[in-house]
C-alpha cells in the first residue's frame, strides 16, 4: 500500500547564543562597538519607538539586538575604507 509518499522531517532551528552586554568587559565592548555601554544604552532609548516591533509575535527582534547588529555592520563597512 505504499503510495510513494515521502515524509520529510522539519530541520531543527538553530539560534545563535545571545550576547549579554554585562558579560562583555568594557574595553572589549568599546573596541567592538566603538561606543561605551552608556552610549549604546542612550542610542537605544533614542530609537526605541522607531525600531520597536509592531507585531505581537513571540519571536520579534529586540531593539537592543537591532542596534547591536547595525553597529557591527557599520564597523565592518567602515573597515573596508
Residue pairs with C-beta under 8 A, 6 or more apart in sequence:
18 65
19 68
21 29
21 37
21 40
21 64
24 32
26 36
26 37
29 36
29 37
30 36
32 72
32 75
33 40
33 68
33 71
33 72
33 75
34 71
34 75
35 43
35 71
40 67
40 68
40 71
43 67
44 63
44 64
44 67
47 63
47 67
48 63
51 63
51 66
51 67
52 63
53 60
53 61
